[in-house]
């Protein structure tokens, strides 16, 4: 008895080595002592010691009761060994509701939702009555498996059992309906709950955020009687995920003002917003906070930081972060390779790809998207073919539509339009809008009207509401002086109610994002901005700049065309940057669409005239302008 009591004391205090030595000195122990040992092993997640306790039970001939066997199942589940837990469960001569619930919860919590639901069905067939804890875990499995019909059956079971007022089950139902896409049903359950806790409120917020109904999510958030870090994180994640990035940043600042410490999910979400806005200074501040919070070892955060620095134009900082990682998974390698590709640094991207393989990391589809993008932006046609063909041949990776679209873009940009068309004809899968869009873009660049018209027709058939196809086709007609045809395309757009997405550029000045659209007059400093642009235009003209008015779709005189292209959003953003920052400051501009030919030319002139570096991130890639040159080498 004294040995057993000492052993239990040692186990509770975490002295497992000494406790095990005492166990080995005993021929057999009792259920209470074995339970103490198994609980200690579960707390420390030490499966090796737990297995030794299990073996000691078997070797000594001890016959555990249902309670001890359930603890054995729980120990293996805590150690994340579902197979061992299921083996013990299947060998149990008798099971109670706790035994069934433990195994169902283990499956639900470790991503094996289908097995959890299957086991619940077996539990019902065995005649064991589920309790609230069982049902909450079953609902969790329904949510994870998006098993709506089974979730409805569980709700009926809850009502029949008289558990409808249970807060935990109500919260689980809200979560289940939200995650299976039934947000209105989730809201109905939420509204009918007699009592709600913070989990209930968080569930409905997460549901609204998932489907992009951020106004509803914000309304619920504002009504919450109390909030925790998950409440704030759900809102920030929702805003960032649906590209309400400024709102995400505003909410993150409020969260910090209230001294609520962000978790790794909140940091990852706000970093996503910083990357999207190209908000480098905010990204740096979040980076410092991640370090202060001692979360820099989280791979997901380091990967998010790499993404921030690459999308903000600081590729050197991104590489420093990457090189400082002690452990790199495929996601980290992909982030860095993709970053190099977006910056047009094909040599660095391809070298990193080779290093990735040498490190024993298996490339995936995302890896090859980055590799092919790098080849695309550098005009490496032969290399693009090599890596595309190596996917299946060397890596057993079947190309998906994104890889086919990039190959069409590689061929099209290089002027190999007929080869691109043949490639599309040979594709083993039906070409999508992305594929035809890549071909159409190339036809626009090389003024191939016949093939461009065909590509536009295919694109419009697939996506009749996609304004891009109409705009590019009208551009092709306008560029070669076919104004009547360009007008017909514009009329077609008007008749079908299709509106072109307006070009928008933004710049981050003193931690505030300033956005501009073409011909924008709304900015409070617009007069100074326009005066700066006029002065720049005079200097550019003197330096040899000739406006590319072929890009204007309207049949107006040359002076009016020059005025239109002179008011493009990226030019307004640059002018504002010039008047808002000290001489020599690097300007970072982001545009939602691809930069036009005229603005690209103008930026080269501006960078030389004002002796500034300009980093422009458009919808396709980065352009680094310096001393009259662009990093893309005019191949984009």
C-alpha positions as CSV (number, residue, x, y, z in Angstrom):
1,X,0.0,0.0,0.0
2,X,2.8,2.4,0.9
3,X,4.5,1.7,-2.5
4,X,1.3,2.3,-4.3
5,X,0.6,5.6,-2.4
6,X,4.2,6.8,-3.1
7,X,3.9,5.9,-6.8
8,X,0.7,7.9,-7.1
9,X,2.3,10.9,-5.5
10,X,5.3,10.7,-7.8
11,X,3.0,10.4,-10.8
12,X,0.9,13.4,-9.8
13,X,4.1,15.5,-9.3
14,X,5.5,14.5,-12.7
15,X,8.4,12.3,-11.5
16,X,7.5,9.6,-14.0
17,X,11.0,7.9,-14.1
18,X,10.8,7.3,-10.3
19,X,7.2,6.2,-10.5
20,X,7.9,3.7,-13.2
21,X,10.8,2.2,-11.2
22,X,8.4,1.7,-8.3
23,X,5.9,0.1,-10.6
24,X,8.4,-2.4,-12.0
25,X,9.2,-3.4,-8.4
26,X,5.6,-4.4,-7.9
27,X,4.2,-7.6,-9.3
28,X,0.8,-6.1,-9.7
29,X,-0.8,-2.8,-8.8
30,X,-4.4,-1.6,-8.3
31,X,-6.9,0.2,-10.6
32,X,-6.4,3.6,-8.7
33,X,-2.6,3.5,-9.2
34,X,-2.8,2.5,-12.8
35,X,-5.3,5.3,-13.4
36,X,-2.9,7.9,-11.8
37,X,-0.1,6.7,-14.0
38,X,-2.2,6.8,-17.2
39,X,-3.4,10.3,-16.3
40,X,0.2,11.5,-15.8
41,X,1.2,10.0,-19.2
42,X,-1.7,11.7,-20.9
43,X,-0.8,15.1,-19.3
44,X,2.8,14.8,-20.5
45,X,1.7,13.2,-23.8
46,X,4.3,10.4,-23.2
47,X,3.0,7.5,-25.2
48,X,6.2,5.5,-24.6
49,X,5.6,5.5,-20.8
50,X,1.9,5.0,-21.3
51,X,2.6,1.9,-23.4
52,X,4.9,0.6,-20.7
53,X,2.0,1.0,-18.1
54,X,-0.3,-0.8,-20.5
55,X,2.2,-3.7,-20.9
56,X,2.6,-3.9,-17.2
57,X,-1.1,-4.4,-16.8
58,X,-1.1,-7.2,-19.3
59,X,2.0,-8.9,-18.0
60,X,0.8,-8.9,-14.4
61,X,-2.5,-10.4,-15.4
62,X,-4.5,-7.4,-14.1
63,X,-8.0,-7.1,-15.5
64,X,-9.0,-3.5,-15.9
65,X,-12.6,-2.4,-15.5
66,X,-14.4,-0.2,-18.0
67,X,-13.3,3.0,-16.2
68,X,-9.6,2.1,-16.4
69,X,-9.9,0.9,-20.0
70,X,-11.5,4.2,-20.9
71,X,-8.6,6.0,-19.3
72,X,-6.3,3.9,-21.4
73,X,-8.2,4.9,-24.5
74,X,-8.0,8.5,-23.4
75,X,-4.2,8.3,-22.8
76,X,-3.6,7.0,-26.4
77,X,-5.9,9.7,-27.8
78,X,-4.0,12.5,-25.9
79,X,-0.8,11.1,-27.4
80,X,-2.6,11.3,-30.9
81,X,-2.5,7.6,-31.6
82,X,-5.9,6.8,-32.9
83,X,-4.9,3.3,-33.9
84,X,-3.8,2.2,-30.5
85,X,-6.8,3.9,-28.9
86,X,-9.2,2.1,-31.2
87,X,-7.5,-1.2,-30.6
88,X,-8.1,-0.9,-26.8
89,X,-11.7,0.3,-27.5
90,X,-12.5,-2.7,-29.7
91,X,-11.1,-5.1,-27.1
92,X,-13.3,-3.7,-24.3
93,X,-15.9,-6.4,-23.2
94,X,-18.0,-3.6,-21.8
95,X,-18.4,0.0,-22.9
96,X,-20.3,2.9,-21.3
97,X,-21.2,6.3,-22.6
98,X,-17.9,7.8,-21.5
99,X,-16.0,5.1,-23.5
100,X,-18.0,5.8,-26.7
101,X,-17.7,9.5,-26.2
102,X,-13.9,9.4,-25.7
103,X,-13.4,7.5,-29.0
104,X,-15.9,9.7,-30.9
105,X,-14.2,12.9,-29.6
106,X,-10.8,11.5,-30.5
107,X,-11.8,11.0,-34.1
108,X,-13.7,14.4,-34.3
109,X,-10.7,16.3,-32.9
110,X,-8.1,14.7,-35.1
111,X,-9.8,15.2,-38.4
112,X,-11.4,11.8,-38.8
113,X,-14.9,13.0,-38.9
114,X,-16.4,10.2,-41.0
115,X,-15.1,7.6,-38.5
116,X,-16.6,9.6,-35.6
117,X,-20.0,9.6,-37.3
118,X,-19.7,5.9,-38.1
119,X,-18.9,5.2,-34.5
120,X,-21.8,7.2,-33.3
121,X,-24.1,5.1,-35.5
122,X,-22.6,2.0,-33.9
123,X,-23.2,3.5,-30.4
124,X,-26.9,4.0,-31.2
125,X,-27.2,0.4,-32.5
126,X,-25.6,-0.8,-29.3
127,X,-28.3,0.9,-27.3
128,X,-26.1,3.3,-25.5
129,X,-27.8,6.6,-24.8
130,X,-25.7,9.6,-25.8
131,X,-25.3,12.5,-23.4
132,X,-24.6,16.2,-24.1
133,X,-20.8,15.7,-24.4
134,X,-21.3,12.9,-26.9
135,X,-23.7,15.0,-29.0
136,X,-21.4,18.1,-29.0
137,X,-18.6,16.0,-30.4
138,X,-20.9,14.4,-33.0
139,X,-21.9,17.9,-34.1
140,X,-18.3,18.9,-34.3
141,X,-17.8,15.9,-36.6
142,X,-20.8,16.9,-38.7
143,X,-19.3,20.4,-39.1
144,X,-15.9,19.1,-40.1
145,X,-17.4,16.7,-42.6
146,X,-20.0,19.2,-43.8
147,X,-22.6,16.4,-43.1
148,X,-25.7,18.6,-43.0
149,X,-28.3,15.9,-43.0
150,X,-26.7,14.0,-40.1
151,X,-26.4,17.3,-38.3
152,X,-30.1,17.8,-38.7
153,X,-30.7,14.3,-37.3
154,X,-28.6,15.1,-34.3
155,X,-30.6,18.3,-33.7
156,X,-33.8,16.3,-33.8
157,X,-32.2,13.9,-31.3
158,X,-31.3,16.8,-29.0
159,X,-34.9,18.2,-29.0
160,X,-36.4,14.7,-28.4
161,X,-34.0,14.2,-25.5
162,X,-35.0,17.5,-23.9
163,X,-31.5,19.0,-24.3
164,X,-32.6,22.0,-26.4
165,X,-31.7,24.6,-23.7
166,X,-28.1,23.2,-23.3
167,X,-25.7,26.1,-24.1
168,X,-22.9,23.8,-25.2
169,X,-25.2,22.0,-27.6
170,X,-26.7,25.2,-28.9
171,X,-23.2,26.6,-29.6
172,X,-22.3,23.3,-31.4
173,X,-25.4,23.5,-33.5
174,X,-24.6,27.1,-34.5
175,X,-21.1,26.1,-35.5
176,X,-22.4,23.0,-37.4
177,X,-24.9,25.0,-39.5
178,X,-22.4,27.8,-40.1
179,X,-19.7,25.5,-41.3
180,X,-22.2,23.6,-43.6
181,X,-23.2,26.8,-45.3
182,X,-26.5,27.3,-43.6
183,X,-25.8,30.6,-42.0
184,X,-29.4,31.7,-41.7
185,X,-30.3,28.4,-40.0
186,X,-27.3,29.0,-37.7
187,X,-28.7,32.5,-36.9
188,X,-32.1,31.0,-36.2
189,X,-30.6,28.5,-33.7
190,X,-28.6,31.4,-32.1
191,X,-31.7,33.6,-31.8
192,X,-33.7,30.7,-30.2
193,X,-31.0,30.0,-27.5
194,X,-32.4,30.9,-24.1
195,X,-28.8,31.4,-22.9
196,X,-25.6,32.2,-24.8
197,X,-22.0,32.1,-23.9
198,X,-19.0,33.7,-25.7
199,X,-18.6,30.5,-27.7
200,X,-22.1,30.9,-29.1
201,X,-21.4,34.5,-30.1
202,X,-18.1,33.5,-31.7
203,X,-19.8,30.8,-33.7
204,X,-22.2,33.0,-35.4
205,X,-19.5,35.7,-36.1
206,X,-17.3,33.0,-37.6
207,X,-20.2,31.8,-39.7
208,X,-20.9,35.3,-41.1
209,X,-17.2,35.8,-41.7
210,X,-16.9,32.6,-43.6
211,X,-19.6,33.5,-46.1
212,X,-18.4,37.1,-46.5
213,X,-21.3,38.8,-44.7
214,X,-19.0,41.1,-42.7
215,X,-21.6,43.7,-42.0
216,X,-23.7,41.1,-40.2
217,X,-20.6,39.8,-38.4
218,X,-19.7,43.3,-37.3
219,X,-23.2,43.9,-36.0
220,X,-23.1,40.7,-33.9
221,X,-19.6,41.6,-32.7
222,X,-20.7,45.1,-31.6
223,X,-23.7,43.5,-29.6
224,X,-21.5,41.0,-27.8
225,X,-21.7,41.4,-24.0
226,X,-18.2,40.1,-23.7
227,X,-15.4,39.3,-26.2
228,X,-12.3,37.1,-26.1
229,X,-9.3,36.8,-28.4
230,X,-11.3,34.4,-30.6
231,X,-14.0,37.0,-31.1
232,X,-11.5,39.6,-32.3
233,X,-9.5,37.0,-34.4
234,X,-12.7,35.8,-36.2
235,X,-13.5,39.4,-37.2
236,X,-9.9,40.2,-38.3
237,X,-9.6,36.9,-40.2
238,X,-12.9,37.5,-41.9
239,X,-12.0,41.0,-43.0
240,X,-8.6,39.9,-44.3
241,X,-9.9,36.8,-46.1
242,X,-12.5,38.9,-48.0
243,X,-10.1,41.7,-48.8
244,X,-11.5,44.3,-46.4
245,X,-7.9,44.9,-45.4
246,X,-8.2,48.4,-44.1
247,X,-11.0,47.3,-41.8
248,X,-8.8,44.4,-40.6
249,X,-6.0,46.8,-39.7
250,X,-8.4,49.2,-37.9
251,X,-9.8,46.4,-35.8
252,X,-6.4,45.0,-35.0
253,X,-5.3,48.4,-33.7
254,X,-8.5,48.6,-31.5
255,X,-7.7,45.1,-30.2
256,X,-4.3,46.2,-29.2
257,X,-5.5,49.4,-27.6
258,X,-7.7,47.3,-25.3
259,X,-4.6,45.3,-24.3
260,X,-6.0,42.1,-25.8
261,X,-3.0,39.9,-26.8
262,X,-3.3,38.5,-30.3
263,X,-2.8,34.8,-30.9
264,X,-1.0,33.3,-33.9
265,X,-4.2,33.2,-36.0
266,X,-4.8,36.9,-35.5
267,X,-1.2,37.7,-36.4
268,X,-1.3,35.5,-39.5
269,X,-4.6,37.2,-40.6
270,X,-3.3,40.8,-40.1
271,X,-0.1,39.9,-41.9
272,X,-2.3,38.8,-44.8
273,X,-3.9,42.2,-44.8
274,X,-0.6,44.0,-44.6
275,X,0.6,41.9,-47.6
276,X,-2.5,42.7,-49.6
277,X,-2.2,46.5,-49.0
278,X,1.6,46.4,-49.4
279,X,1.6,48.1,-46.0
280,X,5.3,47.5,-45.2
281,X,5.6,49.7,-42.0
282,X,2.6,48.0,-40.4
283,X,4.0,44.6,-41.5
284,X,7.3,45.5,-39.8
285,X,5.5,46.5,-36.6
286,X,3.5,43.2,-36.5
287,X,6.8,41.3,-37.1
288,X,8.3,43.0,-34.0
289,X,5.2,42.1,-32.0
290,X,5.5,38.4,-33.2
291,X,9.1,38.4,-31.9
292,X,8.1,40.1,-28.6
293,X,5.3,37.5,-28.2
294,X,7.9,34.7,-28.8
295,X,5.8,33.3,-31.6
296,X,8.5,33.6,-34.3
297,X,9.1,29.8,-34.2
298,X,5.6,29.3,-35.7
299,X,6.1,28.3,-39.3
300,X,2.7,29.7,-40.4
301,X,3.7,33.1,-39.1
302,X,7.2,33.1,-40.6
303,X,5.6,32.1,-43.9
304,X,3.1,34.9,-43.6
305,X,6.0,37.4,-42.9
306,X,7.9,36.1,-46.0
307,X,4.7,36.8,-47.9
308,X,4.4,40.3,-46.5
309,X,8.0,41.2,-47.3
310,X,7.8,39.8,-50.9
311,X,4.5,41.6,-51.6
312,X,5.8,44.8,-50.2
313,X,8.9,44.7,-52.4
314,X,11.4,43.8,-49.7
315,X,12.6,40.5,-51.2
316,X,15.9,40.7,-49.4
317,X,14.2,40.8,-46.0
318,X,12.0,37.9,-47.0
319,X,15.2,35.9,-47.9
320,X,16.8,36.8,-44.6
321,X,13.7,35.4,-42.8
322,X,13.8,32.3,-44.9
323,X,17.5,31.7,-44.3
324,X,17.0,32.1,-40.5
325,X,14.5,29.2,-40.3
326,X,15.8,26.1,-38.6
327,X,13.0,24.0,-40.0
328,X,11.5,24.7,-43.5
329,X,8.5,22.8,-44.7
330,X,7.1,22.9,-48.3
331,X,5.0,25.9,-47.5
332,X,8.0,28.0,-46.6
333,X,9.9,26.9,-49.7
334,X,6.9,27.7,-51.9
335,X,6.4,31.2,-50.4
336,X,10.0,32.1,-51.2
337,X,10.0,30.6,-54.7
338,X,6.7,32.3,-55.5
339,X,8.1,35.6,-54.1
340,X,11.1,35.4,-56.4
341,X,8.8,34.5,-59.3
342,X,6.6,37.5,-58.7
343,X,9.7,39.8,-58.7
344,X,10.9,38.3,-62.0
345,X,14.0,36.8,-60.3
346,X,13.9,33.6,-62.2
347,X,17.5,32.6,-61.6
348,X,17.0,32.8,-57.8
349,X,13.7,31.0,-57.9
350,X,15.0,28.1,-60.0
351,X,18.1,27.8,-57.8
352,X,15.9,27.7,-54.7
353,X,13.8,25.0,-56.3
354,X,16.9,22.8,-56.8
355,X,17.9,23.4,-53.2
356,X,14.5,22.4,-52.0
357,X,14.8,19.1,-53.7
358,X,18.4,18.6,-52.4
359,X,16.9,19.2,-48.9
360,X,14.6,16.3,-49.4
361,X,11.4,18.4,-49.5
362,X,9.0,17.1,-52.1
363,X,7.6,19.8,-54.4
364,X,3.9,20.1,-54.9
365,X,1.5,21.8,-57.3
366,X,2.0,25.2,-55.6
367,X,5.8,24.8,-56.0
368,X,5.5,24.4,-59.7
369,X,3.1,27.3,-60.0
370,X,5.9,29.4,-58.5
371,X,8.5,27.9,-60.7
372,X,6.5,28.3,-63.9
373,X,5.6,31.9,-62.9
374,X,9.3,32.7,-62.6
375,X,9.9,31.3,-66.1
376,X,7.0,33.3,-67.4
377,X,8.1,36.6,-66.1
378,X,11.7,36.1,-67.4
379,X,10.7,34.8,-70.8
380,X,12.3,31.4,-70.2
381,X,10.3,29.4,-72.7
382,X,12.5,26.3,-72.9
383,X,12.9,26.2,-69.1
384,X,9.1,26.5,-68.8
385,X,8.6,23.5,-71.0
386,X,11.2,21.5,-69.1
387,X,9.6,22.1,-65.7
388,X,6.1,21.7,-67.0
389,X,6.9,18.3,-68.5
390,X,8.9,17.2,-65.4
391,X,5.8,17.5,-63.2
392,X,4.3,14.2,-64.3
393,X,7.5,12.6,-65.5
394,X,9.8,13.2,-62.5
395,X,7.5,14.1,-59.6
396,X,4.2,12.3,-60.3
397,X,2.3,15.6,-60.1
398,X,-0.6,16.0,-62.5
399,X,-0.7,19.6,-63.8
400,X,-3.9,21.5,-63.0
401,X,-5.6,24.2,-65.0
402,X,-3.4,26.9,-63.4
403,X,-0.2,25.3,-64.7
404,X,-1.7,25.0,-68.2
405,X,-2.7,28.7,-68.1
406,X,0.8,29.7,-67.1
407,X,2.2,27.7,-70.0
408,X,-0.2,29.4,-72.5
409,X,1.0,32.8,-71.0
410,X,4.7,31.8,-71.4
411,X,4.2,30.9,-75.0
412,X,1.9,33.9,-75.7
413,X,4.3,36.5,-74.1
414,X,7.1,35.1,-76.3
415,X,5.0,35.7,-79.4
416,X,4.5,32.0,-80.0
417,X,0.7,32.4,-80.5
418,X,0.2,29.5,-82.9
419,X,2.1,27.2,-80.5
420,X,0.0,28.5,-77.6
421,X,-3.2,27.7,-79.6
422,X,-2.0,24.2,-80.4
423,X,-1.1,23.7,-76.8
424,X,-4.7,24.6,-75.8
425,X,-6.0,22.1,-78.4
426,X,-3.9,19.3,-76.9
427,X,-4.9,20.0,-73.3
428,X,-6.3,16.8,-71.5
429,X,-8.8,19.0,-69.7
430,X,-11.2,21.7,-71.0
431,X,-9.6,25.1,-71.1
432,X,-11.0,27.6,-68.6
433,X,-11.4,31.3,-68.6
434,X,-7.9,31.7,-67.2
435,X,-6.4,29.8,-70.2
436,X,-8.3,31.9,-72.8
437,X,-7.6,35.0,-70.9
438,X,-3.8,34.3,-71.1
439,X,-4.1,33.8,-74.9
440,X,-6.3,36.9,-75.3
441,X,-3.7,39.0,-73.4
442,X,-1.0,37.9,-75.8
443,X,-3.1,38.6,-78.8
444,X,-3.6,42.1,-77.5
445,X,0.1,42.7,-77.1
446,X,0.9,41.4,-80.6
447,X,-2.2,42.9,-82.2
448,X,-3.4,39.5,-83.5
449,X,-7.0,40.4,-84.2
450,X,-8.3,37.1,-85.6
451,X,-7.0,34.9,-82.8
452,X,-7.8,37.5,-80.3
453,X,-11.4,37.6,-81.4
454,X,-11.6,33.8,-81.2
455,X,-10.1,33.8,-77.7
456,X,-12.5,36.6,-76.6
457,X,-15.5,34.6,-77.9
458,X,-14.4,31.5,-75.9
459,X,-13.8,33.6,-72.8
460,X,-17.2,35.3,-73.1
461,X,-18.9,32.0,-73.6
462,X,-17.4,30.7,-70.4
463,X,-17.8,33.9,-68.4
464,X,-20.3,36.2,-70.1
465,X,-20.2,38.7,-67.3
466,X,-16.4,39.0,-67.3
467,X,-15.6,42.5,-68.3
468,X,-12.0,41.8,-69.1
469,X,-12.7,39.9,-72.3
470,X,-14.7,42.8,-73.7
471,X,-12.2,45.4,-72.7
472,X,-9.2,43.6,-74.2
473,X,-11.1,42.9,-77.4
474,X,-12.1,46.6,-77.6
475,X,-8.4,47.5,-76.9
476,X,-7.3,45.4,-79.9
477,X,-9.8,47.1,-82.2
478,X,-8.9,50.5,-80.9
479,X,-5.2,50.0,-81.3
480,X,-5.5,49.3,-85.0
481,X,-8.0,52.1,-85.6
482,X,-11.2,49.9,-85.9
483,X,-13.3,52.4,-83.9
484,X,-16.6,51.1,-85.1
485,X,-15.8,47.6,-83.9
486,X,-14.5,48.9,-80.6
487,X,-17.7,50.9,-80.2
488,X,-19.8,47.8,-80.9
489,X,-18.0,45.9,-78.1
490,X,-18.6,48.8,-75.7
491,X,-22.3,48.8,-76.7
492,X,-22.5,45.1,-76.1
493,X,-21.1,45.6,-72.6
494,X,-23.6,48.3,-71.9
495,X,-26.5,46.2,-73.2
496,X,-25.5,43.3,-71.0
497,X,-25.0,45.5,-67.9
498,X,-21.3,44.7,-67.7
499,X,-19.1,47.2,-66.1
500,X,-15.3,47.3,-66.3
501,X,-13.5,47.0,-63.0
502,X,-12.0,50.4,-62.4
503,X,-8.2,50.6,-62.1
504,X,-7.2,51.5,-58.6
505,X,-3.8,52.2,-57.1
506,X,-2.8,52.9,-53.6
507,X,0.1,54.0,-51.6
508,X,0.9,53.7,-47.9
509,X,2.0,57.1,-46.4
510,X,2.6,57.4,-42.6
511,X,0.6,54.2,-41.9
512,X,-2.4,55.4,-43.8
513,X,-3.4,53.9,-47.2
514,X,-4.4,56.4,-49.9
515,X,-6.3,55.0,-52.9
516,X,-6.8,56.6,-56.3
517,X,-8.9,55.7,-59.4
518,X,-8.5,57.1,-62.9
519,X,-9.4,60.8,-63.0
520,X,-9.8,60.9,-59.3
521,X,-10.8,64.3,-57.9
522,X,-11.7,63.2,-54.4
523,X,-8.4,63.5,-52.6
524,X,-8.1,66.6,-50.4
525,X,-4.7,67.4,-52.0
526,X,-5.8,66.8,-55.6
527,X,-4.8,70.3,-56.8
528,X,-1.2,69.8,-55.6
529,X,-1.2,66.3,-57.1
530,X,-2.3,67.5,-60.5
531,X,0.2,70.3,-60.5
532,X,3.0,67.9,-59.7
533,X,1.8,65.6,-62.6
534,X,1.7,68.5,-65.0
535,X,5.3,69.6,-64.0
536,X,6.4,66.0,-64.4
537,X,4.8,65.6,-67.8
538,X,6.7,68.7,-69.1
539,X,10.0,67.3,-67.8
540,X,9.2,63.8,-69.3
541,X,8.3,65.3,-72.7
542,X,11.6,67.2,-72.7
543,X,13.4,63.9,-71.9
544,X,11.8,62.2,-74.9
545,X,8.6,60.7,-73.5
546,X,5.8,60.1,-76.0
547,X,2.4,59.2,-74.6
548,X,1.0,55.9,-75.9
549,X,-2.5,57.0,-76.8
550,X,-3.3,53.7,-78.6
551,X,-4.5,52.5,-75.2
552,X,-7.5,54.9,-75.2
553,X,-10.6,53.1,-76.2
554,X,-12.5,56.3,-77.2
555,X,-12.3,57.9,-80.7
556,X,-11.3,61.4,-79.4
557,X,-8.6,63.8,-80.4
558,X,-5.0,63.3,-79.3
559,X,-5.0,66.0,-76.7
560,X,-8.0,64.4,-75.0
561,X,-6.4,61.0,-75.2
562,X,-3.2,62.3,-73.5
563,X,-5.3,63.9,-70.8
564,X,-7.1,60.6,-70.1
565,X,-3.9,58.5,-69.8
566,X,-2.3,61.3,-67.8
567,X,-4.9,60.7,-65.1
568,X,-4.3,57.0,-64.6
569,X,-4.5,55.9,-61.0
570,X,-0.8,54.8,-60.7
571,X,0.4,58.2,-61.9
572,X,-1.8,60.0,-59.3
573,X,-0.5,57.7,-56.6
574,X,3.1,58.5,-57.6
575,X,2.5,62.2,-57.6
576,X,1.0,62.0,-54.2
577,X,3.9,60.0,-53.0
578,X,6.4,62.6,-54.3
579,X,4.7,65.5,-52.5
580,X,4.2,63.5,-49.2
581,X,7.7,62.0,-48.7
582,X,11.3,63.4,-48.4
583,X,13.5,63.4,-51.6
584,X,15.1,60.1,-52.2
585,X,12.4,58.0,-50.4
586,X,11.4,54.8,-52.2
587,X,7.8,54.8,-53.3
588,X,5.7,51.6,-53.1
589,X,2.6,51.5,-55.3
590,X,0.0,48.7,-55.6
591,X,-2.4,48.4,-58.5
592,X,-5.4,46.0,-58.7
593,X,-4.9,45.6,-62.5
594,X,-1.9,45.1,-64.7
595,X,0.0,48.3,-65.3
596,X,-0.6,49.8,-68.8
597,X,2.2,50.3,-71.3
598,X,2.1,54.1,-71.0
599,X,2.3,54.1,-67.2
600,X,5.1,51.6,-67.4
601,X,7.0,53.9,-69.7
602,X,6.2,57.0,-67.7
603,X,7.4,55.4,-64.5
604,X,10.8,54.8,-66.1
605,X,11.1,58.4,-67.0
606,X,9.8,59.6,-63.6
607,X,12.3,57.4,-61.7
608,X,15.2,59.0,-63.6
609,X,13.9,62.6,-63.4
610,X,13.1,62.6,-59.6
611,X,16.0,60.3,-58.8
612,X,13.7,57.9,-56.9
613,X,13.2,54.1,-56.8
614,X,9.6,53.1,-57.5
615,X,8.3,49.7,-56.6
616,X,5.0,48.9,-58.3
617,X,3.1,45.7,-57.6
618,X,0.4,45.1,-60.2
619,X,-2.0,42.2,-60.6
620,X,0.7,40.0,-62.3
621,X,4.1,40.9,-60.8
622,X,6.5,43.4,-59.4
623,X,8.2,46.2,-61.3
624,X,11.2,47.9,-59.7
625,X,12.0,51.2,-61.5
626,X,15.4,52.8,-61.0
627,X,17.3,55.4,-63.0
628,X,15.1,55.0,-66.0
629,X,15.0,51.2,-66.1
630,X,12.6,48.5,-64.9
631,X,13.6,45.2,-63.4
632,X,11.3,43.4,-65.9
633,X,13.5,44.5,-68.8
634,X,10.3,45.6,-70.5
635,X,9.3,41.9,-70.8
636,X,5.9,41.7,-69.0
